[in-house]
Amino acid sequence: MRNREDIEKSEEERLAPWASRSRLSLGRLYPEPEHEYRTAYQRDRDRVLHATAFRRLQYKTQVFIYHEGDHFRNRLTHTLEVAQVARTVARVLGLNEDLTEAIVLAHDLGHPPFGHLGQTEMHTLLGEFGGFEHNRQSLRIVDLLERPSTQYVGLNLTMETRSGILKHGSAFPRYPHPVPFPEMGTSPSAEAQLANLADEIAYNSHDVDDGLRSGLIEHEALMEVPIWREVCTKVQRDWGTTATDGNAFRRRAVGLLINELSSDLIRNADERLSSAGIASAQQVRESKDHVIAFSSDMQQAKAELAAFLRANLYLHPQVLQIATEAGRVLSDLWNLYRDQPELLSAAAREGLAGEPNERALADYLAGMTDRFAMDEHRRLIGTPPADS
Ligand code: MG
């Protein structure tokens, strides 16, 4: 049997010099004794997986509202796909898989209902209170809103997982985060950088899959995107299957797309790590440039695919129409609760000392699943929401 110290020692042998080591974690806000056989990052991952907010991901939209079909991605299946890509790449690059997985499983917890347009609506509603940002909200959830313990507030995760959830791009929002955060360097850890790019690999690929399957994207139109054309040519050549074969062809091509993106990321990151002579996790954080990155050719190819998805899927009239309805559900509920706070539970009303009540209301609305928001709208306002 191996205890935690054995596993920490085995990290020394398994991990690359640039990986985060659980033994060197900056620790938690509320000090706790270490676990007998789980490392600090394994515990973080387990805490996120058991969080209430994690289970709600199942009923939150990625692109398609939950009732549009049982086969489309929701935020839970999206998160699991990101975790799978990220763990594969982490293992190849010698990164800390447990830390990578903890960050990935938590990365979308802060998303409000109804996908990207739900976030836009929340940002508008919170305009005079500093806006709304989903990475920031994920951090609020793990630091403040989850309450699994009587000993502390939040999940009491390590600084490395918290920092990975926040992402540096959102480190300077217009509203403060009322939980201390240590200075951790210019760049995110290699594990956090990977989590972010694995997210891109997963959503670009599965949105192609769901877009084609739903019929909102036409295969012929998508063939104008070079990277898709390339993977289709390879699938035809290597498996002798064509687009007329439907499902099987699409799945092969999407699988190959994930593989091409992941392989490019691995090759390019490996090159960057060695040419920059990175010898520690600290050096990754001090480095001005990110070490985990796609090649510039792949960056370009990915941008073309993303632009296609935006124009043809995210802004598809059918998606937009549902999003408009969903935005109305959120703004109606916001206005109603602001006028009649007695409709909220005591816990939702309480909020946090020193913060405007609107932030507590935002926590409540953002925490809703698509289904709960529509049910509440129907119950309290009564006009038919999106699904009627
Ligand atoms: Mg995501």
Residues whose N, C-alpha, C, O or C-beta is under 5 A from the ligand:
A	BS01	MG	D108 D199
